[in-house]
Amino acid sequence: MSSALSNSTVFETNPYEGHPNLSELEAEVLWQYAKLSQNIKELVAESRRVSEAPDEKLLKQLRGLEVKMGLVLTLFKASVWAVINEQPMADASSGYVDTTADDTIRH
């Protein structure tokens, strides 16, 4: 594609229309390729712009999420601590009593 084609006119008019060495179909196909080429160039430029600069909105949202997750972790730790403290303490003189294998029926 020649550099003489401007970016704005490639979508409006077919620069290959009326070329003496091209059939109507060939001119149309070349025009579609020119439009596709311009779209790809714009896509590449936009993807470079997006990848080079951080997305401030996304970073702000992630910071907010990080704060909320910190609060959730703190509340979870507090809940676990409360559950542990609510369990009855084993008699200090007998030490730790393992009741997982005890099948005794108590009344």
N, CA, C and O atoms as a GROMACS GRO file, in nm:
protein
  428
    1MET      N    1   0.085  -0.117   0.000
    1MET     CA    2   0.000   0.000   0.000
    1MET      C    3   0.089   0.123   0.000
    1MET      O    4   0.187   0.126   0.074
    2SER      N    5   0.059   0.222  -0.078
    2SER     CA    6   0.145   0.339  -0.087
    2SER      C    7   0.120   0.431   0.030
    2SER      O    8   0.011   0.435   0.087
    3SER      N    9   0.223   0.506   0.066
    3SER     CA   10   0.211   0.597   0.180
    3SER      C   11   0.135   0.723   0.144
    3SER      O   12   0.104   0.804   0.231
    4ALA      N   13   0.103   0.741   0.015
    4ALA     CA   14   0.029   0.859  -0.029
    4ALA      C   15  -0.117   0.853   0.016
    4ALA      O   16  -0.184   0.956   0.020
    5LEU      N   17  -0.165   0.734   0.050
    5LEU     CA   18  -0.304   0.721   0.096
    5LEU      C   19  -0.315   0.776   0.238
    5LEU      O   20  -0.240   0.737   0.327
    6SER      N   21  -0.407   0.866   0.257
    6SER     CA   22  -0.422   0.922   0.391
    6SER      C   23  -0.510   0.829   0.474
    6SER      O   24  -0.592   0.754   0.420
    7ASN      N   25  -0.491   0.836   0.605
    7ASN     CA   26  -0.563   0.746   0.695
    7ASN      C   27  -0.712   0.770   0.692
    7ASN      O   28  -0.790   0.675   0.702
    8SER      N   29  -0.755   0.894   0.679
    8SER     CA   30  -0.898   0.923   0.686
    8SER      C   31  -0.969   0.892   0.555
    8SER      O   32  -1.087   0.855   0.557
    9THR      N   33  -0.901   0.905   0.442
    9THR     CA   34  -0.970   0.884   0.315
    9THR      C   35  -0.973   0.738   0.271
    9THR      O   36  -1.052   0.703   0.184
   10VAL      N   37  -0.890   0.653   0.330
   10VAL     CA   38  -0.888   0.513   0.288
   10VAL      C   39  -1.021   0.445   0.319
   10VAL      O   40  -1.058   0.348   0.252
   11PHE      N   41  -1.093   0.493   0.420
   11PHE     CA   42  -1.222   0.434   0.454
   11PHE      C   43  -1.337   0.496   0.375
   11PHE      O   44  -1.445   0.439   0.366
   12GLU      N   45  -1.313   0.613   0.317
   12GLU     CA   46  -1.420   0.684   0.248
   12GLU      C   47  -1.424   0.655   0.098
   12GLU      O   48  -1.531   0.632   0.041
   13THR      N   49  -1.309   0.658   0.036
   13THR     CA   50  -1.306   0.638  -0.110
   13THR      C   51  -1.204   0.530  -0.146
   13THR      O   52  -1.104   0.512  -0.077
   14ASN      N   53  -1.231   0.462  -0.253
   14ASN     CA   54  -1.143   0.357  -0.301
   14ASN      C   55  -1.032   0.421  -0.385
   14ASN      O   56  -1.058   0.471  -0.494
   15PRO      N   57  -0.907   0.420  -0.334
   15PRO     CA   58  -0.798   0.482  -0.410
   15PRO      C   59  -0.759   0.402  -0.534
   15PRO      O   60  -0.689   0.453  -0.621
   16TYR      N   61  -0.802   0.279  -0.543
   16TYR     CA   62  -0.767   0.193  -0.656
   16TYR      C   63  -0.873   0.195  -0.766
   16TYR      O   64  -0.853   0.138  -0.873
   17GLU      N   65  -0.984   0.260  -0.740
   17GLU     CA   66  -1.093   0.265  -0.838
   17GLU      C   67  -1.049   0.344  -0.961
   17GLU      O   68  -0.991   0.452  -0.950
   18GLY      N   69  -1.075   0.289  -1.076
   18GLY     CA   70  -1.041   0.357  -1.200
   18GLY      C   71  -0.897   0.336  -1.244
   18GLY      O   72  -0.854   0.397  -1.342
   19HIS      N   73  -0.821   0.253  -1.173
   19HIS     CA   74  -0.683   0.226  -1.214
   19HIS      C   75  -0.686   0.145  -1.344
   19HIS      O   76  -0.760   0.047  -1.354
   20PRO      N   77  -0.606   0.186  -1.443
   20PRO     CA   78  -0.616   0.121  -1.574
   20PRO      C   79  -0.571  -0.026  -1.575
   20PRO      O   80  -0.616  -0.103  -1.660
   21ASN      N   81  -0.484  -0.066  -1.484
   21ASN     CA   82  -0.433  -0.203  -1.484
   21ASN      C   83  -0.512  -0.298  -1.394
   21ASN      O   84  -0.477  -0.416  -1.384
   22LEU      N   85  -0.617  -0.248  -1.328
   22LEU     CA   86  -0.693  -0.331  -1.235
   22LEU      C   87  -0.837  -0.346  -1.280
   22LEU      O   88  -0.899  -0.253  -1.330
   23SER      N   89  -0.888  -0.466  -1.260
   23SER     CA   90  -1.031  -0.486  -1.286
   23SER      C   91  -1.108  -0.428  -1.167
   23SER      O   92  -1.050  -0.392  -1.065
   24GLU      N   93  -1.239  -0.419  -1.183
   24GLU     CA   94  -1.322  -0.364  -1.076
   24GLU      C   95  -1.311  -0.450  -0.949
   24GLU      O   96  -1.303  -0.397  -0.838
   25LEU      N   97  -1.310  -0.581  -0.966
   25LEU     CA   98  -1.299  -0.673  -0.853
   25LEU      C   99  -1.163  -0.660  -0.785
   25LEU      O  100  -1.155  -0.660  -0.662
   26GLU      N  101  -1.056  -0.650  -0.863
   26GLU     CA  102  -0.922  -0.635  -0.806
   26GLU      C  103  -0.910  -0.505  -0.728
   26GLU      O  104  -0.851  -0.503  -0.620
   27ALA      N  105  -0.967  -0.398  -0.781
   27ALA     CA  106  -0.964  -0.269  -0.712
   27ALA      C  107  -1.040  -0.279  -0.580
   27ALA      O  108  -0.997  -0.223  -0.479
   28GLU      N  109  -1.152  -0.348  -0.580
   28GLU     CA  110  -1.232  -0.364  -0.458
   28GLU      C  111  -1.156  -0.447  -0.355
   28GLU      O  112  -1.156  -0.412  -0.236
   29VAL      N  113  -1.092  -0.554  -0.398
   29VAL     CA  114  -1.015  -0.639  -0.306
   29VAL      C  115  -0.898  -0.560  -0.247
   29VAL      O  116  -0.873  -0.569  -0.126
   30LEU      N  117  -0.828  -0.485  -0.329
   30LEU     CA  118  -0.716  -0.404  -0.278
   30LEU      C  119  -0.765  -0.299  -0.180
   30LEU      O  120  -0.696  -0.269  -0.082
   31TRP      N  121  -0.882  -0.242  -0.204
   31TRP     CA  122  -0.938  -0.144  -0.112
   31TRP      C  123  -0.970  -0.209   0.023
   31TRP      O  124  -0.945  -0.151   0.128
   32GLN      N  125  -1.026  -0.330   0.019
   32GLN     CA  126  -1.056  -0.401   0.143
   32GLN      C  127  -0.927  -0.430   0.220
   32GLN      O  128  -0.924  -0.418   0.343
   33TYR      N  129  -0.821  -0.468   0.149
   33TYR     CA  130  -0.692  -0.491   0.213
   33TYR      C  131  -0.637  -0.361   0.273
   33TYR      O  132  -0.580  -0.363   0.382
   34ALA      N  133  -0.654  -0.250   0.204
   34ALA     CA  134  -0.607  -0.121   0.255
   34ALA      C  135  -0.682  -0.084   0.383
   34ALA      O  136  -0.621  -0.036   0.479
   35LYS      N  137  -0.814  -0.106   0.386
   35LYS     CA  138  -0.892  -0.077   0.506
   35LYS      C  139  -0.852  -0.171   0.620
   35LYS      O  140  -0.840  -0.128   0.735
   36LEU      N  141  -0.831  -0.297   0.588
   36LEU     CA  142  -0.788  -0.394   0.690
   36LEU      C  143  -0.652  -0.355   0.746
   36LEU      O  144  -0.629  -0.361   0.866
   37SER      N  145  -0.561  -0.315   0.658
   37SER     CA  146  -0.428  -0.272   0.700
   37SER      C  147  -0.436  -0.152   0.794
   37SER      O  148  -0.366  -0.147   0.895
   38GLN      N  149  -0.521  -0.057   0.762
   38GLN     CA  150  -0.536   0.061   0.847
   38GLN      C  151  -0.596   0.023   0.982
   38GLN      O  152  -0.552   0.074   1.086
   39ASN      N  153  -0.693  -0.066   0.982
   39ASN     CA  154  -0.752  -0.112   1.108
   39ASN      C  155  -0.649  -0.181   1.196
   39ASN      O  156  -0.647  -0.162   1.317
   40ILE      N  157  -0.563  -0.262   1.135
   40ILE     CA  158  -0.459  -0.332   1.211
   40ILE      C  159  -0.358  -0.233   1.267
   40ILE      O  160  -0.314  -0.247   1.381
   41LYS      N  161  -0.321  -0.132   1.188
   41LYS     CA  162  -0.228  -0.029   1.237
   41LYS      C  163  -0.287   0.044   1.357
   41LYS      O  164  -0.217   0.070   1.455
   42GLU      N  165  -0.416   0.076   1.350
   42GLU     CA  166  -0.482   0.143   1.462
   42GLU      C  167  -0.489   0.052   1.584
   42GLU      O  168  -0.472   0.098   1.697
   43LEU      N  169  -0.513  -0.076   1.562
   43LEU     CA  170  -0.518  -0.173   1.671
   43LEU      C  171  -0.382  -0.186   1.739
   43LEU      O  172  -0.374  -0.191   1.861
   44VAL      N  173  -0.276  -0.192   1.660
   44VAL     CA  174  -0.141  -0.201   1.714
   44VAL      C  175  -0.108  -0.077   1.796
   44VAL      O  176  -0.054  -0.087   1.906
   45ALA      N  177  -0.142   0.040   1.744
   45ALA     CA  178  -0.114   0.164   1.816
   45ALA      C  179  -0.191   0.169   1.948
   45ALA      O  180  -0.136   0.210   2.051
   46GLU      N  181  -0.316   0.127   1.946
   46GLU     CA  182  -0.398   0.127   2.068
   46GLU      C  183  -0.347   0.025   2.169
   46GLU      O  184  -0.344   0.052   2.289
   47SER      N  185  -0.308  -0.092   2.122
   47SER     CA  186  -0.257  -0.194   2.215
   47SER      C  187  -0.124  -0.151   2.276
   47SER      O  188  -0.096  -0.181   2.392
   48ARG      N  189  -0.041  -0.081   2.200
   48ARG     CA  190   0.083  -0.027   2.257
   48ARG      C  191   0.053   0.078   2.363
   48ARG      O  192   0.115   0.080   2.469
   49ARG      N  193  -0.044   0.165   2.334
   49ARG     CA  194  -0.081   0.269   2.430
   49ARG      C  195  -0.133   0.206   2.559
   49ARG      O  196  -0.098   0.251   2.669
   50VAL      N  197  -0.214   0.104   2.547
   50VAL     CA  198  -0.272   0.040   2.665
   50VAL      C  199  -0.166  -0.035   2.744
   50VAL      O  200  -0.167  -0.032   2.867
   51SER      N  201  -0.074  -0.101   2.675
   51SER     CA  202   0.025  -0.182   2.746
   51SER      C  203   0.136  -0.099   2.807
   51SER      O  204   0.199  -0.143   2.904
   52GLU      N  205   0.162   0.020   2.755
   52GLU     CA  206   0.271   0.101   2.808
   52GLU      C  207   0.231   0.177   2.934
   52GLU      O  208   0.313   0.193   3.024
   53ALA      N  209   0.109   0.222   2.942
   53ALA     CA  210   0.065   0.301   3.057
   53ALA      C  211  -0.024   0.214   3.146
   53ALA      O  212  -0.110   0.141   3.096
   54PRO      N  213  -0.004   0.223   3.278
   54PRO     CA  214  -0.091   0.146   3.367
   54PRO      C  215  -0.233   0.202   3.365
   54PRO      O  216  -0.254   0.322   3.349
   55ASP      N  217  -0.326   0.114   3.383
   55ASP     CA  218  -0.467   0.153   3.386
   55ASP      C  219  -0.498   0.204   3.527
   55ASP      O  220  -0.514   0.124   3.620
   56GLU      N  221  -0.507   0.335   3.542
   56GLU     CA  222  -0.526   0.396   3.674
   56GLU      C  223  -0.657   0.353   3.738
   56GLU      O  224  -0.663   0.332   3.859
   57LYS      N  225  -0.761   0.341   3.658
   57LYS     CA  226  -0.891   0.300   3.713
   57LYS      C  227  -0.882   0.159   3.770
   57LYS      O  228  -0.932   0.132   3.879
   58LEU      N  229  -0.819   0.069   3.694
   58LEU     CA  230  -0.804  -0.068   3.740
   58LEU      C  231  -0.717  -0.074   3.866
   58LEU      O  232  -0.748  -0.148   3.959
   59LEU      N  233  -0.608   0.003   3.868
   59LEU     CA  234  -0.522   0.005   3.986
   59LEU      C  235  -0.598   0.055   4.109
   59LEU      O  236  -0.581   0.002   4.218
   60LYS      N  237  -0.680   0.157   4.091
   60LYS     CA  238  -0.759   0.210   4.203
   60LYS      C  239  -0.856   0.104   4.255
   60LYS      O  240  -0.873   0.088   4.376
   61GLN      N  241  -0.920   0.032   4.162
   61GLN     CA  242  -1.014  -0.073   4.203
   61GLN      C  243  -0.941  -0.187   4.274
   61GLN      O  244  -0.992  -0.242   4.372
   62LEU      N  245  -0.823  -0.223   4.226
   62LEU     CA  246  -0.746  -0.329   4.290
   62LEU      C  247  -0.699  -0.288   4.428
   62LEU      O  248  -0.694  -0.372   4.519
   63ARG      N  249  -0.663  -0.161   4.446
   63ARG     CA  250  -0.623  -0.114   4.579
   63ARG      C  251  -0.740  -0.123   4.676
   63ARG      O  252  -0.724  -0.164   4.791
   64GLY      N  253  -0.859  -0.084   4.629
   64GLY     CA  254  -0.979  -0.096   4.713
   64GLY      C  255  -1.007  -0.240   4.750
   64GLY      O  256  -1.043  -0.270   4.864
   65LEU      N  257  -0.991  -0.330   4.654
   65LEU     CA  258  -1.011  -0.473   4.679
   65LEU      C  259  -0.908  -0.526   4.779
   65LEU      O  260  -0.940  -0.608   4.864
   66GLU      N  261  -0.785  -0.478   4.768
   66GLU     CA  262  -0.680  -0.520   4.859
   66GLU      C  263  -0.714  -0.480   5.003
   66GLU      O  264  -0.693  -0.558   5.096
   67VAL      N  265  -0.765  -0.359   5.021
   67VAL     CA  266  -0.804  -0.313   5.154
   67VAL      C  267  -0.918  -0.400   5.208
   67VAL      O  268  -0.914  -0.441   5.324
   68LYS      N  269  -1.017  -0.428   5.125
   68LYS     CA  270  -1.130  -0.512   5.168
   68LYS      C  271  -1.084  -0.652   5.204
   68LYS      O  272  -1.130  -0.710   5.303
   69MET      N  273  -0.992  -0.708   5.125
   69MET     CA  274  -0.942  -0.842   5.156
   69MET      C  275  -0.864  -0.842   5.287
   69MET      O  276  -0.869  -0.940   5.362
   70GLY      N  277  -0.792  -0.734   5.315
   70GLY     CA  278  -0.723  -0.722   5.443
   70GLY      C  279  -0.821  -0.721   5.559
   70GLY      O  280  -0.797  -0.783   5.662
   71LEU      N  281  -0.933  -0.651   5.541
   71LEU     CA  282  -1.036  -0.649   5.645
   71LEU      C  283  -1.099  -0.787   5.663
   71LEU      O  284  -1.124  -0.830   5.775
   72VAL      N  285  -1.125  -0.855   5.553
   72VAL     CA  286  -1.182  -0.990   5.561
   72VAL      C  287  -1.086  -1.083   5.634
   72VAL      O  288  -1.129  -1.163   5.718
   73LEU      N  289  -0.957  -1.075   5.605
   73LEU     CA  290  -0.859  -1.159   5.672
   73LEU      C  291  -0.857  -1.129   5.822
   73LEU      O  292  -0.851  -1.222   5.903
   74THR      N  293  -0.861  -1.002   5.859
   74THR     CA  294  -0.861  -0.965   6.000
   74THR      C  295  -0.985  -1.019   6.070
   74THR      O  296  -0.975  -1.073   6.180
   75LEU      N  297  -1.102  -1.005   6.007
   75LEU     CA  298  -1.224  -1.058   6.067
   75LEU      C  299  -1.221  -1.210   6.077
   75LEU      O  300  -1.269  -1.266   6.176
   76PHE      N  301  -1.164  -1.276   5.978
   76PHE     CA  302  -1.152  -1.422   5.982
   76PHE      C  303  -1.063  -1.465   6.098
   76PHE      O  304  -1.097  -1.558   6.172
   77LYS      N  305  -0.950  -1.398   6.115
   77LYS     CA  306  -0.859  -1.431   6.225
   77LYS      C  307  -0.928  -1.409   6.359
   77LYS      O  308  -0.913  -1.489   6.451
   78ALA      N  309  -1.002  -1.299   6.370
   78ALA     CA  310  -1.074  -1.271   6.495
   78ALA      C  311  -1.179  -1.377   6.522
   78ALA      O  312  -1.197  -1.418   6.637
   79SER      N  313  -1.248  -1.423   6.420
   79SER     CA  314  -1.350  -1.527   6.437
   79SER      C  315  -1.287  -1.658   6.481
   79SER      O  316  -1.339  -1.726   6.570
   80VAL      N  317  -1.176  -1.695   6.419
   80VAL     CA  318  -1.107  -1.818   6.458
   80VAL      C  319  -1.060  -1.807   6.602
   80VAL      O  320  -1.073  -1.903   6.679
   81TRP      N  321  -1.006  -1.693   6.640
   81TRP     CA  322  -0.960  -1.672   6.777
   81TRP      C  323  -1.076  -1.683   6.875
   81TRP      O  324  -1.061  -1.740   6.983
   82ALA      N  325  -1.192  -1.628   6.840
   82ALA     CA  326  -1.309  -1.636   6.927
   82ALA      C  327  -1.356  -1.780   6.942
   82ALA      O  328  -1.392  -1.821   7.053
   83VAL      N  329  -1.355  -1.858   6.836
   83VAL     CA  330  -1.395  -1.999   6.844
   83VAL      C  331  -1.299  -2.076   6.932
   83VAL      O  332  -1.341  -2.159   7.013
   84ILE      N  333  -1.172  -2.051   6.917
   84ILE     CA  334  -1.072  -2.120   6.999
   84ILE      C  335  -1.090  -2.084   7.146
   84ILE      O  336  -1.080  -2.172   7.232
   85ASN      N  337  -1.116  -1.959   7.176
   85ASN     CA  338  -1.133  -1.916   7.315
   85ASN      C  339  -1.262  -1.967   7.376
   85ASN      O  340  -1.270  -1.979   7.499
   86GLU      N  341  -1.363  -1.997   7.297
   86GLU     CA  342  -1.490  -2.048   7.350
   86GLU      C  343  -1.482  -2.195   7.388
   86GLU      O  344  -1.566  -2.242   7.466
   87GLN      N  345  -1.387  -2.268   7.337
   87GLN     CA  346  -1.375  -2.410   7.369
   87GLN      C  347  -1.334  -2.425   7.515
   87GLN      O  348  -1.252  -2.348   7.565
   88PRO      N  349  -1.392  -2.526   7.584
   88PRO     CA  350  -1.356  -2.545   7.725
   88PRO      C  351  -1.209  -2.586   7.737
   88PRO      O  352  -1.156  -2.663   7.657
   89MET      N  353  -1.148  -2.534   7.838
   89MET     CA  354  -1.007  -2.565   7.863
   89MET      C  355  -0.997  -2.703   7.927
   89MET      O  356  -1.077  -2.736   8.015
   90ALA      N  357  -0.901  -2.783   7.886
   90ALA     CA  358  -0.878  -2.915   7.946
   90ALA      C  359  -0.816  -2.895   8.084
   90ALA      O  360  -0.748  -2.796   8.108
   91ASP      N  361  -0.840  -2.990   8.172
   91ASP     CA  362  -0.784  -2.983   8.307
   91ASP      C  363  -0.632  -2.978   8.297
   91ASP      O  364  -0.572  -3.065   8.233
   92ALA      N  365  -0.572  -2.881   8.357
   92ALA     CA  366  -0.429  -2.860   8.346
   92ALA      C  367  -0.351  -2.976   8.407
   92ALA      O  368  -0.240  -3.005   8.362
   93SER      N  369  -0.407  -3.042   8.511
   93SER     CA  370  -0.334  -3.151   8.576
   93SER      C  371  -0.330  -3.277   8.490
   93SER      O  372  -0.234  -3.353   8.496
   94SER      N  373  -0.434  -3.301   8.410
   94SER     CA  374  -0.438  -3.422   8.330
   94SER      C  375  -0.371  -3.404   8.194
   94SER      O  376  -0.344  -3.502   8.125
   95GLY      N  377  -0.344  -3.281   8.154
   95GLY     CA  378  -0.281  -3.257   8.025
   95GLY      C  379  -0.382  -3.268   7.912
   95GLY      O  380  -0.502  -3.255   7.935
   96TYR      N  381  -0.335  -3.290   7.794
   96TYR     CA  382  -0.422  -3.298   7.676
   96TYR      C  383  -0.489  -3.435   7.673
   96TYR      O  384  -0.422  -3.538   7.686
   97VAL      N  385  -0.621  -3.435   7.656
   97VAL     CA  386  -0.696  -3.559   7.650
   97VAL      C  387  -0.746  -3.577   7.507
   97VAL      O  388  -0.820  -3.493   7.455
   98ASP      N  389  -0.707  -3.687   7.444
   98ASP     CA  390  -0.750  -3.717   7.308
   98ASP      C  391  -0.879  -3.798   7.314
   98ASP      O  392  -0.878  -3.913   7.357
   99THR      N  393  -0.990  -3.738   7.270
   99THR     CA  394  -1.119  -3.806   7.276
   99THR      C  395  -1.166  -3.849   7.137
   99THR      O  396  -1.283  -3.884   7.121
  100THR      N  397  -1.080  -3.848   7.040
  100THR     CA  398  -1.122  -3.883   6.904
  100THR      C  399  -1.151  -4.031   6.890
  100THR      O  400  -1.235  -4.068   6.808
  101ALA      N  401  -1.084  -4.119   6.966
  101ALA     CA  402  -1.105  -4.263   6.956
  101ALA      C  403  -1.188  -4.316   7.072
  101ALA      O  404  -1.202  -4.438   7.086
  102ASP      N  405  -1.243  -4.230   7.154
  102ASP     CA  406  -1.322  -4.270   7.270
  102ASP      C  407  -1.465  -4.301   7.228
  102ASP      O  408  -1.537  -4.212   7.184
  103ASP      N  409  -1.506  -4.429   7.241
  103ASP     CA  410  -1.641  -4.472   7.205
  103ASP      C  411  -1.731  -4.489   7.327
  103ASP      O  412  -1.841  -4.544   7.315
  104THR      N  413  -1.688  -4.444   7.441
  104THR     CA  414  -1.764  -4.462   7.564
  104THR      C  415  -1.891  -4.378   7.560
  104THR      O  416  -1.889  -4.260   7.525
  105ILE      N  417  -2.004  -4.442   7.597
  105ILE     CA  418  -2.131  -4.371   7.604
  105ILE      C  419  -2.143  -4.314   7.744
  105ILE      O  420  -2.134  -4.387   7.843
  106ARG      N  421  -2.163  -4.187   7.752
  106ARG     CA  422  -2.173  -4.119   7.881
  106ARG      C  423  -2.312  -4.065   7.897
  106ARG      O  424  -2.374  -4.018   7.801
  107HIS      N  425  -2.363  -4.072   8.023
  107HIS     CA  426  -2.498  -4.020   8.052
  107HIS      C  427  -2.490  -3.900   8.138
  107HIS      O  428  -2.593  -3.842   8.173
   0.00000   0.00000   0.00000
